[in-house]
Amino acid sequence: MRITVIGLGKIGLPLAVQYASSGHEVTGVDLSRRVVDLVNDGAEPFPGEHDLARRLGELVPTGALRATTDYTDAVPGADVVVVVVPLFVDDEARPDFGWMDAATDSLAASLTRGTLVAYETTLPVGTTRGRWAPRLEAGSGLTQGVDFDVVFSPERVLTGRVFSDLRRYPKLVGGLSEHGTRRAVAFYESALQFDERPDLARPNGVWDLGSAEAAEMAKLAETTYRDVNIGLANEFARYAETVGVDVGAVIDACNSQPYSHIHQPGIAVGGHCIPVYPRLYLWNDPQADIVRAARDRNAAMPRHSVELLRRVHGDLEGETVAVLGAAYRGGVKETAFSGVSETVRALTDAGARVVVHDPLYDDAELEGLGFVAHRRGEPATAVVVQADHAEYRGWSDSDVPGVRSVLDGRRCVDPAAWPSCVVASIGDGTVSALAEGQAPRP
């Protein structure tokens, strides 16, 4: 098949590579000339995606994959067009469709008969049917379900491990017509390979959910579940701090039976997905108080973490605090919705001098993000672990001369490696209670 992928970002480019690896002729469209040139040179435009560089180096020279900024070059005559363009959302849970509207309009202007259009960007329920199909019809003069087909099929992968996630998780599909759905199932079955999953109730593969709305809701539900679960874990952690127990031990005990799946508490919930998609759900369902409460709890955790640090360290006025980790999670060079920004703001509000370290970013990059860069071996009086980079598991108090207190926001450091410090964790009730001179309530 001739496949066009619109949006060569951290999800779109690996998808394009996957389709080309499966024997299809793939053209990627991106507005960034830099990205397009790098792809056409067989080079990855961003680091950190496992196996991407190797596959690009093999596919591009054969002509199986190329990139362009020109929709009129890539869209006419395509059998399938996959759209993976970012959708943003503000703090009031209002989606900003600007980039996707523009991509859809450009696609519509070059759309030809017989094309299957698959949207993979996570969307509010009803968007595929109510917004994209009419927009494509208006811009092309063609009729959905007659001249072309539209489906929704959410991406369900994490950056850094896209290729393995594509194999592991069922591919969900929901169309606007039975004919379009059948075409989408056939396409994805030809483009993806799946691992055996004996834990699933049905064979791993492409799953038809019956409608675009069902597929849209499935993606929102699975990510919102994670945010709500983490919010509940953070609620338990905050309470554990008041009664002098370790929430980590409590969660491990709860999850020892098969009906409890409590996630881990932490300093922040970041990335393009979990902090964002619950807001899209709230846009559909503004009465979802549980979802809103969990989102609020998780958004408040950076400031709560700084308050925990103050309880064990004392007044932070004039203190130098090193925040370890600018990325939103360990091993991923991405700061989207990272807890680092709110953590730095809270520390600054408390009067601290804040420096930031991240092994994935050099000093210039950290300064470009608005932070004062910190290097391993430089002094600080307190540390906040914001991202669980593997490197931090090997740090000790000798790596931060003068340090007296550590707030481990990810429970990833070894307290024994910091003997000169008080090491506190979120949900570590014993440490926080002792800091206040309190005794747990019976």
Buried (B, 14 or more C-beta within 10 A) or exposed (E): BBBBBBBBBBBBBBBBBBBBBBEBBBBBBBBBEEBBEBBBEBEBBBEBBEBBEEBBEBBBEEEBBBBBBEBEEBBEEBBBBBBBBBBBBEEEBEBEBEBBBEBBBBBBEBBEEEBBBBBBBBBBBEBBBEBBBEBBBEBBEBEBBEBBBBBBBBBBBBBBBBBBBBBBBBBBBBBBBEEBBBBBBBBBBBBBEBEEBEEEEEEBBBBBBEBBBBBBBBBBEBBBBBBBBBBBBBBBBBBBBBBBBBBBEBBEEEEEEEEEEBBBBBBBBBBBBBBBBBBBBBBBBEEBEEBBBBBEBBBBBBBBBBEBBBBBBBEBEEBBBBBBBBBBBBBBBBBBBBBBBBBBBBBBEBEBBBBBBBBBBEEEBBEEBEBBBBEEEBEBBBBBBBBBBEBBBEBBBEBBEEBBBBBBBBBBBEBEBBEEBBBBBBBBBBBBBBBEEBEEEE
